[in-house]
Amino acid sequence: MTHIPGGALSPADPRLDALILAAGKGTRMPSPRPKVLQTLVGESMLGLVYAALAALPGVERVLTLVGYEADLVRAEAERCARRGPRPDEAANCIEQVEQRGTGHALMTALPELENGCGRVLVVNGDTPLLPSAALRRFVTEAAGADLAFATLRLDDPGAFGRVVRDRVGQVAAIVEAKDYDEARHGREPHEINAGVYLLNVDAARRLLPKLTNDNKSGEYYITDLVALAVAEGMSVLGLPVEADTDAWLGVNTPAELAVAEESLRRRRAAELLASGVILHSPGAIRVSLFAEVEPGAELFGPCEIYGDSRVAAGALIESHCVLRNAVVGAGARVRSFCHLEDAVVGAACQVGPYARLRPGAVMEEESHAGNFVEMKKARLGKGSKANHLTYLGDAEVGPGVNVGAGTITCNYDGRNKHRTVIGAGAFIGSNTALVAPVTVGECALVGAGSVITKDVPAETLAVGRGRQVNVPRRKG
């Protein structure tokens, strides 16, 4: 790896590791869930930070520092890694058993960083709105420095660390708000630390042993590395970043979470409109950063599209629908009040209103699942229709089948699930119970009100109900 004087890495080498600080509990977020697992538009803060880092050129590894509820955060990091540019690689997590500050976090990660690229970009796991383009500019401008950090100007610097500069404007230190003393540090500045750092690992190795916890919190601050680096004559840059100020700041409270989520929702809606997606009531539409909605698709608010959902061009999603990891094909129509999860809706299908497609539901092209129809681990063949009041669970329905209103596949015997197969062209009369395991052959007809417990051969009529008896009413 090429070095330049002072120990800083050559700007010609674009490679770097990224370290996400995600070990804290988040004491101002009153939830048993770790703060970095709080969600915005269906995605965890950690997942959104991962996405911002994945968009950066040159990132070789993303390391996650875990601590509070480490297993939960580690599991989310694994999920994020599978979405990244190297889905076959496991997440690289480092456990900080004691949470003793951001400087201690870097100490904990140092042994792993020493096996990496020589540079590390450090970000906080509670900054879900980090703008990738501005982050890329920061990394470019910071190239060659031993230590660089992003800065912002705020009218009210609040609880953020203050950036102290000397008379010629060079960075002298970062001082945490609770430790700032005007008599010692001068007039309080409006420039604050944005919490994003790019460090030369060699420089960090030299500086970290000198870090102390001599402050009001009794913690080791990563920000104290700045003054130490200046004292050592290292190259230190405080780089102002031009972007939405809120995008760089951490989310600490429920109120801040709500503001950040609304900002992300608006940003996503604007992206979709610019790409050619038709949004009705865009202020009521929530689409995950990872969901794909093709130009020409049409969404009516309120609706929610989460996870890795895909909506094809020409598809229409009416209001009050929720899609989670669902695929909706070209020209399909999902009517109001439908819930689709881990389900596939083929081209030109019709769904709902009030339909529920559970994991494993697949509708082949031009099929219909109408009002109050529920599907789970079931396939509805091309052109088949289940238009009303039907449950299809663990079922394979061939093409061209008509499933009458009130049909139920009885798939559970109290211990095990069993499969129902309905052949192409079959007709299932209304109010039929198909007791699995059972097969209805091609072009078979099942009479309304039947309870079918045995296989029905192809092209036969099956009636499984009691004979009707009419008894005269007694008078008087």
C-alpha positions in Angstrom: 0.0 0.0 0.0 1.4 3.4 -1.0 2.1 6.0 1.7 2.9 9.7 1.6 4.8 11.7 4.2 3.3 12.0 7.6 1.8 8.5 7.4 -1.3 9.5 5.4 -2.3 7.2 2.6 -1.9 8.1 -1.0 -5.0 9.7 -2.6 -4.4 7.4 -5.5 -5.5 4.4 -3.4 -9.3 4.6 -3.1 -9.8 1.6 -0.9 -11.1 1.9 2.6 -13.0 0.0 5.3 -16.1 1.4 6.8 -17.0 1.0 10.5 -20.5 1.5 11.8 -20.8 2.3 15.5 -23.9 0.4 16.6 -23.2 -0.8 20.1 -25.2 1.7 22.2 -28.6 1.2 23.7 -30.0 4.7 23.0 -31.1 5.9 26.4 -33.3 8.6 25.0 -35.2 6.1 22.8 -37.6 4.4 25.3 -37.8 1.0 23.6 -36.4 -2.4 24.5 -35.2 -2.6 20.9 -31.7 -1.2 20.2 -31.8 2.3 18.7 -30.2 1.3 15.5 -33.0 -1.2 14.9 -35.7 1.4 15.0 -37.3 1.7 11.5 -38.0 4.4 9.0 -40.3 3.5 6.2 -39.9 -0.1 7.0 -36.1 -0.2 7.1 -33.9 -0.2 10.2 -31.5 2.7 10.8 -28.7 0.2 10.5 -29.9 -1.0 7.1 -30.1 2.5 5.8 -26.6 3.3 6.9 -25.4 0.1 5.2 -27.1 1.2 2.0 -25.4 4.6 2.1 -22.0 2.9 2.5 -22.7 0.3 -0.2 -23.1 3.2 -2.6 -19.6 4.4 -1.9 -16.8 3.4 -4.4 -13.8 1.8 -2.9 -15.4 0.4 0.3 -13.8 -3.0 0.8 -15.5 -4.1 4.0 -18.3 -2.8 6.2 -17.7 -3.6 9.9 -20.3 -3.3 12.5 -19.5 -2.7 16.2 -22.2 -4.3 18.3 -22.8 -4.2 22.0 -26.3 -3.8 23.5 -28.5 -6.7 22.4 -25.6 -7.8 20.3 -27.3 -10.9 18.8 -30.3 -8.8 17.5 -28.0 -6.2 15.9 -25.7 -8.9 14.5 -28.7 -10.6 12.9 -29.8 -7.4 11.2 -26.2 -6.8 10.1 -26.3 -10.2 8.4 -29.5 -9.3 6.6 -28.0 -6.0 5.5 -24.8 -7.8 4.2 -27.0 -10.2 2.1 -28.4 -7.1 0.4 -25.0 -5.6 -0.3 -22.6 -5.9 -3.2 -21.2 -9.2 -1.8 -24.3 -11.1 -0.7 -22.3 -14.4 -0.2 -20.0 -12.9 2.5 -21.0 -12.9 6.1 -21.4 -9.7 8.0 -18.2 -8.6 9.9 -19.3 -7.8 13.4 -17.1 -6.8 16.3 -18.5 -6.9 19.9 -17.8 -4.1 22.3 -18.6 -5.8 25.6 -18.4 -2.6 27.6 -19.7 0.6 26.0 -17.2 3.1 27.2 -17.5 5.7 24.5 -16.8 6.2 20.8 -13.0 6.3 21.4 -13.2 2.9 23.2 -15.3 1.6 20.3 -12.4 2.5 17.9 -9.9 0.8 20.3 -12.1 -2.4 20.2 -12.2 -2.4 16.4 -8.5 -1.6 15.9 -7.2 -5.2 15.7 -9.6 -5.9 12.9 -8.9 -2.6 11.1 -5.2 -3.4 11.1 -5.9 -6.3 8.8 -7.7 -4.0 6.3 -7.1 -1.3 3.8 -5.3 1.2 6.0 -8.1 3.7 6.0 -11.4 3.6 7.8 -14.5 5.6 7.4 -16.3 5.8 10.8 -20.0 6.6 10.9 -22.7 6.3 13.6 -25.4 3.7 13.2 -28.1 6.2 14.1 -27.7 8.4 11.0 -30.2 6.8 8.6 -30.3 9.8 6.2 -26.6 10.0 5.3 -26.5 11.3 1.8 -24.4 9.1 -0.4 -23.3 11.8 -2.8 -22.2 14.1 -0.1 -20.5 11.3 1.7 -18.6 10.5 -1.5 -17.4 14.1 -1.8 -16.2 14.0 1.8 -14.2 10.9 1.2 -12.6 12.4 -1.9 -11.7 15.7 -0.2 -10.3 13.8 2.9 -8.0 11.7 0.8 -4.4 12.0 2.1 -5.3 13.3 5.5 -4.3 11.4 8.7 -7.6 12.3 10.2 -10.6 14.1 8.6 -14.1 14.8 9.9 -17.2 16.3 8.5 -18.6 19.6 10.0 -21.8 21.5 9.9 -22.8 25.1 10.9 -25.9 25.4 13.2 -27.5 28.5 14.6 -28.0 26.5 17.8 -25.2 23.9 18.2 -27.2 22.3 21.1 -25.5 19.2 22.4 -23.2 18.6 19.5 -19.4 18.7 19.8 -17.9 22.1 18.9 -15.2 22.5 16.4 -12.4 24.7 17.7 -10.1 26.4 15.1 -7.0 28.5 15.6 -6.6 32.1 14.3 -5.8 31.0 10.8 -8.7 28.7 10.6 -6.9 25.4 11.1 -8.6 22.7 13.2 -7.3 22.7 16.8 -9.8 20.3 18.5 -13.4 19.0 18.9 -14.8 19.7 22.3 -18.0 18.0 23.5 -20.8 20.4 24.5 -20.8 19.5 28.2 -17.0 20.0 28.4 -16.9 23.3 26.5 -15.4 26.2 28.5 -15.3 29.7 26.9 -12.5 30.8 29.2 -10.4 27.9 27.9 -11.6 27.3 24.4 -12.7 30.8 23.4 -16.0 32.1 22.2 -18.4 29.3 21.5 -18.5 28.5 17.7 -21.5 27.5 15.6 -19.5 24.9 13.7 -20.2 21.4 15.0 -18.9 17.9 14.5 -21.1 15.9 12.1 -19.9 12.6 13.5 -18.3 11.2 10.3 -14.6 10.5 10.3 -11.9 9.2 7.9 -8.8 8.0 9.6 -5.5 6.5 8.6 -5.3 3.3 10.6 -1.6 3.8 11.3 -2.4 7.2 12.8 -5.2 5.8 14.9 -2.8 3.1 16.2 -0.4 5.8 17.4 -3.0 8.0 18.9 -5.4 5.7 20.7 -3.0 4.8 23.5 -2.9 8.5 24.4 -6.7 8.8 24.7 -8.0 9.4 28.2 -11.4 9.5 29.8 -10.7 12.7 31.7 -14.1 14.3 31.0 -17.5 14.8 32.7 -18.9 11.6 31.1 -15.9 9.4 32.1 -15.8 8.1 28.5 -13.2 7.8 25.8 -14.2 10.2 23.0 -13.2 9.6 19.4 -13.3 13.4 19.1 -10.3 13.8 21.4 -8.2 12.2 18.7 -8.3 15.5 16.8 -6.4 17.5 19.4 -3.9 14.6 19.8 -3.3 14.4 16.1 -2.8 18.2 15.9 -0.3 18.0 18.7 1.6 15.2 16.8 1.8 17.3 13.7 -0.4 15.1 11.7 -2.6 16.2 8.8 -6.1 17.0 10.2 -9.0 18.4 8.2 -12.4 19.6 9.3 -14.4 19.5 6.1 -17.7 21.5 5.9 -20.4 19.4 4.1 -23.0 20.8 1.9 -26.2 18.9 2.2 -29.4 18.8 4.2 -28.2 19.4 7.8 -30.6 17.0 9.3 -29.3 14.2 7.1 -26.0 14.2 8.9 -27.3 14.3 12.5 -28.1 11.3 14.6 -31.6 10.2 15.6 -31.9 10.0 19.4 -35.5 10.5 20.4 -39.0 9.4 19.2 -39.6 12.9 17.9 -36.4 12.9 15.9 -37.2 9.5 14.5 -40.6 10.8 13.3 -38.9 13.8 11.6 -36.3 11.6 10.0 -38.9 9.1 8.8 -41.0 11.9 7.2 -37.9 13.3 5.5 -37.0 9.9 4.1 -40.6 9.3 2.9 -40.7 12.7 1.1 -37.3 12.1 -0.5 -38.4 8.6 -1.8 -41.7 10.0 -3.1 -39.8 12.7 -5.0 -37.4 10.1 -6.5 -40.4 8.0 -7.7 -42.1 11.0 -9.3 -39.0 12.1 -11.0 -38.5 8.5 -12.4 -42.0 8.5 -14.0 -44.1 6.7 -11.3 -47.6 8.1 -11.0 -48.4 8.9 -7.4 -51.9 10.0 -6.3 -51.7 11.7 -2.9 -47.9 11.4 -2.7 -47.9 12.7 0.8 -49.6 9.5 2.0 -47.4 7.0 0.1 -44.6 5.2 1.9 -42.1 3.2 -0.3 -39.0 1.5 1.1 -35.6 2.6 -0.2 -35.1 -1.0 -1.3 -38.4 -1.4 -3.1 -38.4 -1.1 -6.9 -41.3 0.7 -8.6 -41.0 0.9 -12.4 -41.9 4.1 -14.4 -45.5 3.9 -15.4 -46.7 2.1 -12.3 -49.5 3.9 -10.5 -50.0 4.2 -6.7 -52.9 5.6 -4.8 -52.3 6.9 -1.3 -52.4 5.9 1.4 -50.4 2.8 0.6 -47.2 1.2 2.0 -44.6 -0.7 0.0 -41.8 -2.2 2.1 -38.8 -4.5 1.8 -37.6 -5.8 -1.5 -41.0 -5.4 -3.2 -41.2 -4.9 -7.0 -44.0 -3.2 -8.8 -43.9 -3.4 -12.6 -44.8 -0.8 -15.2 -48.5 -0.5 -15.8 -49.4 -2.1 -12.4 -51.9 -0.2 -10.3 -52.0 -0.3 -6.5 -55.1 1.2 -5.0 -55.3 2.9 -1.6 -54.9 1.3 1.8 -52.7 -1.6 0.5 -49.6 -2.9 2.2 -46.9 -4.8 0.2 -44.0 -6.4 2.0 -41.4 -8.2 -0.1 -44.1 -8.7 -2.8 -43.9 -8.7 -6.6 -46.7 -7.2 -8.7 -46.5 -7.8 -12.4 -47.1 -5.6 -15.4 -50.7 -4.5 -15.8 -51.9 -6.1 -12.5 -54.4 -4.4 -10.3 -54.4 -4.6 -6.5 -57.6 -3.1 -5.2 -58.0 -1.3 -1.9 -57.4 -2.8 1.5 -55.1 -5.7 0.4 -52.2 -7.1 2.3 -49.4 -8.9 0.3 -46.4 -10.4 2.0 -43.7 -12.5 0.3 -46.1 -13.1 -2.5 -46.0 -12.9 -6.3 -48.8 -11.4 -8.4 -48.4 -12.1 -12.1 -49.0 -9.8 -15.1 -52.6 -8.7 -15.6 -53.9 -10.3 -12.4 -56.6 -8.8 -10.2 -56.4 -8.8 -6.4 -59.0 -7.8 -3.9 -60.4 -5.7 -2.5 -59.8 -7.0 1.0 -57.5 -9.9 -0.1 -54.6 -11.3 1.8 -51.7 -13.0 0.1 -49.4 -14.6 2.7 -45.8 -15.9 2.2 -45.6 -18.4 -0.6 -48.7 -17.2 -2.5 -48.2 -17.1 -6.3 -50.8 -15.8 -8.7 -49.9 -16.7 -12.3 -50.8 -14.2 -15.1 -54.5 -13.2 -15.6 -55.7 -14.9 -12.4 -58.1 -13.4 -9.9 -58.1 -13.4 -6.1 -61.1 -11.4 -5.1 -62.7 -9.9 -2.0 -61.9 -11.8 1.3 -59.7 -14.3 -0.4 -56.7 -15.6 1.5 -53.8 -17.5 0.0 -50.8 -19.1 1.8 -48.2 -21.3 0.2 -50.6 -21.6 -2.7 -50.3 -21.2 -6.5 -53.3 -20.0 -8.6 -52.8 -21.0 -12.2 -53.1 -18.8 -15.3 -56.6 -17.4 -15.8 -57.9 -19.1 -12.7 -60.4 -17.3 -10.5 -61.2 -17.4 -6.8 -63.4 -14.3 -6.6 -65.0 -14.5 -3.2 -64.6 -15.7 0.4 -62.0 -18.4 -0.2 -59.0 -19.9 1.7 -56.3 -21.5 -0.4 -53.6 -22.9 1.8 -50.8 -25.4 0.7 -52.6 -25.7 -2.6 -51.7 -26.0 -6.3 -54.5 -24.7 -8.5 -54.0 -25.3 -12.3 -54.9 -23.0 -15.1 -58.5 -22.1 -16.0 -60.0 -23.2 -12.7 -63.1 -21.6 -11.1 -63.1 -21.7 -7.3 -66.6 -20.9 -6.0 -67.4 -18.6 -3.1 -66.8 -20.0 0.3 -64.4 -22.7 -0.8 -61.9 -23.8 1.9 -58.8 -26.0 1.6 -58.7 -27.8 4.9 -54.9 -28.2 5.1 -54.3 -28.8 8.8 -55.2 -32.0 10.7 -54.1 -30.7 14.1 -50.5 -31.9 13.7 -49.4 -31.6 10.1 -50.2 -29.5 7.0 -51.3 -31.3 3.9 -51.6 -30.3 0.2 -54.5 -29.8 -2.1 -54.1 -30.1 -5.9 -56.8 -28.9 -8.3 -56.2 -29.8 -12.0 -56.6 -27.5 -15.0 -60.2 -26.5 -16.0 -61.8 -27.9 -12.8 -64.9 -26.2 -11.4 -65.3 -26.0 -7.6 -68.8 -25.2 -6.5 -69.6 -22.7 -3.8 -69.2 -23.6 -0.1 -66.9 -26.6 -0.7 -64.5 -28.0 1.8 -61.5 -29.8 0.3 -60.0 -31.9 3.1 -56.3 -32.4 2.3 -54.5 -34.4 1.2 -56.7 -34.5 -1.8 -56.6 -34.1 -5.6 -59.3 -32.8 -7.9 -58.6 -33.9 -11.5 -58.6 -31.9 -14.6 -62.0 -30.6 -15.8 -63.7 -32.2 -12.8 -66.8 -30.7 -11.3 -67.4 -30.5 -7.5 -71.0 -29.8 -6.5 -71.8 -26.9 -4.2 -71.8 -27.6 -0.5 -69.6 -30.7 -0.8 -67.1 -32.0 1.7 -64.4 -33.7 -0.4 -62.3 -36.2 1.5 -61.2 -38.5 -1.4 -59.5 -37.8 -4.8 -61.8 -36.7 -7.6 -60.9 -38.3 -11.0 -60.6 -36.1 -14.1 -63.7 -35.1 -15.9 -66.1 -36.5 -13.2 -68.7 -35.0 -11.0 -68.2 -35.2 -7.3 -71.0 -34.5 -4.8 -70.2 -35.0 -1.1 -73.2 -33.8 0.9 -76.3 -35.1 2.5 -79.4 -35.7 0.4 -82.0 -33.0 0.8 -85.2 -34.0 2.5 -88.3 -31.8 2.6 -90.6 -32.4 5.6 -94.0 -30.7 5.8 -94.2 -28.1 8.6 -96.6 -28.9 11.4 -99.5 -26.6 11.8 -100.6 -25.1 15.1 
